[in-house]
Amino acid sequence: MDLENKQIYKGLPWLLALALFGLFVFFLWDELDRQEQQWQRQLSLQQSTLQASLLTNQTDLTQQAMLLAQLIAEDKSVVKLIREAYPAHDAEGGSGGSLTSMRLRSQLNLLLQPYWRRMAAAGVHQLN
């Protein structure tokens, strides 16, 4: 064999190793891309599931609040107290600190407690 051919044989393993390295880098890059796409699909699926759950919960709570409002509106004693409280509250300037307002507020609170207990049991934390 010539000396010229031996030089090629010395560099050939390095060239093959570099080509093999490039091939494995390509495979790893492709797998990383596939995993990223799968991760994005899973995230979008979880997001849509959570969004649907949130919408369902909001709808349920809204319906419960509407039913509570209808029940309270049908209670004549609550409506009567609210009608009495409005002029008293207006007459004192809207501060709510007069004895009449405090008395009406405590009576209204007593009347609304049974409704509130049912709503608290259903998961409602506060009414605004």
WOCORCOR-V588837 format. One record per residue. RES is the residue in one small letter. PHI is phi as a letter, one per 20 degrees, with the letter a starting at -180 (none if undefined). D_FIRST is the distance of its C-alpha to the first C-alpha in whole Angstrom. Layout:
RES|PHI|D_FIRST + RES|PHI|D_FIRST
//
This chain:
m|none|0 + d|f|4 + l|f|7 + e|f|8 + n|f|7 + k|f|8 + q|f|11 + i|f|12 + y|f|11 + k|f|13 + g|e|16 + l|f|16 + p|f|18 + w|f|21 + l|f|21 + l|f|22 + a|f|24 + l|f|26 + a|f|26 + l|f|27 + f|f|30 + g|f|31 + l|f|32 + f|f|34 + v|f|36 + f|f|37 + f|f|38 + l|f|40 + w|f|41 + d|f|42 + e|f|44 + l|f|46 + d|f|47 + r|f|48 + q|f|50 + e|f|52 + q|f|53 + q|f|54 + w|f|56 + q|f|58 + r|f|59 + q|f|60 + l|f|62 + s|f|64 + l|f|65 + q|f|66 + q|f|68 + s|f|70 + t|f|71 + l|f|72 + q|f|74 + a|f|75 + s|f|77 + l|f|78 + l|f|80 + t|f|81 + n|f|83 + q|f|84 + t|f|86 + d|f|87 + l|f|89 + t|f|90 + q|f|92 + q|f|93 + a|f|94 + m|f|96 + l|f|98 + l|f|99 + a|f|100 + q|f|102 + l|f|104 + i|f|105 + a|f|106 + e|e|108 + d|e|110 + k|f|113 + s|f|114 + v|f|110 + v|f|111 + k|f|114 + l|f|113 + i|f|111 + r|f|113 + e|f|116 + a|f|113 + y|f|112 + p|f|115 + a|f|115 + h|f|112 + d|f|113 + a|f|116 + e|e|115 + g|n|112 + g|n|109 + s|e|108 + g|m|109 + g|d|111 + s|f|115 + l|f|116 + t|f|117 + s|f|113 + m|f|112 + r|f|114 + l|f|113 + r|f|109 + s|f|110 + q|f|112 + l|f|109 + n|f|107 + l|f|109 + l|f|109 + l|e|105 + q|g|104 + p|f|104 + y|f|102 + w|f|99 + r|f|99 + r|f|98 + m|f|95 + a|f|94 + a|f|93 + a|e|91 + g|o|89 + v|e|91 + h|e|91 + q|b|93 + l|d|95 + n|d|95
//
